[in-house]
């Protein structure tokens, strides 16, 4: 995972006033919550992709790259 230390962007959204008021009453940190949830979601997606690649590793290992390159070069020569 690439981590750009000190590199931030601002993300904003509109939320109903009632939701914000309830969140405050519940002690939810309105700055930290979306930051943490977004990070969790992205890390979960990266983990899912990693697991899928591991599951496909046998299939990917079986691909004969040299054969594909040879066929592409032959087709270009035609």
C-alpha positions in Angstrom: 0.0 0.0 0.0 1.3 3.5 -0.9 1.2 5.9 2.0 1.8 9.6 1.2 2.8 11.0 4.6 1.5 14.5 5.0 -0.6 14.4 1.8 -4.2 15.2 2.6 -7.3 16.2 0.7 -10.5 17.6 2.1 -13.7 15.5 1.7 -17.0 17.1 2.6 -20.6 16.0 2.4 -24.0 17.2 3.4 -25.8 15.4 6.3 -29.2 16.1 7.8 -29.0 18.3 10.8 -30.8 15.7 12.9 -28.2 13.1 12.2 -25.4 15.4 13.2 -27.1 16.3 16.4 -27.8 12.7 17.3 -24.2 11.8 16.5 -22.9 14.5 18.8 -25.2 13.3 21.6 -23.9 9.8 21.1 -20.3 11.1 21.4 -19.4 10.3 17.8 -16.4 12.3 16.6 -17.6 13.8 13.3 -14.1 14.3 12.0 -12.6 10.9 13.0 -15.6 8.7 12.1 -15.7 9.2 8.3 -11.9 9.2 8.1 -11.7 5.9 10.0 -14.6 4.3 8.0 -13.1 5.3 4.6 -9.8 3.9 5.6 -11.4 0.6 6.8 -13.3 0.3 3.5 -10.3 0.9 1.3 -8.1 -1.5 3.3 -10.9 -4.1 3.1 -11.0 -3.8 -0.7 -7.2 -4.1 -0.9 -7.4 -7.3 1.3 -10.2 -8.7 -0.9 -8.2 -8.1 -4.1 -5.1 -9.7 -2.4 -7.1 -12.8 -1.5 -8.5 -13.1 -5.0 -5.1 -12.8 -6.5 -3.8 -15.6 -4.2 -6.8 -17.8 -5.2 -5.9 -17.2 -8.8 -2.2 -17.7 -8.5 -2.3 -21.3 -9.8 -4.2 -20.1 -12.9 -1.9 -17.2 -13.4 1.2 -19.4 -12.9 -0.1 -21.8 -15.6 0.0 -19.0 -18.2 2.9 -19.5 -20.6 3.9 -15.9 -21.2 6.6 -16.8 -23.7 4.1 -18.7 -25.8 1.8 -15.7 -25.8 4.6 -13.4 -26.8 5.6 -15.7 -29.6 2.1 -15.8 -31.0 1.7 -12.0 -30.8 5.0 -11.6 -32.6 3.9 -14.1 -35.3 0.6 -12.3 -35.8 2.4 -9.0 -36.1 4.7 -10.5 -38.8 1.7 -11.6 -40.9 
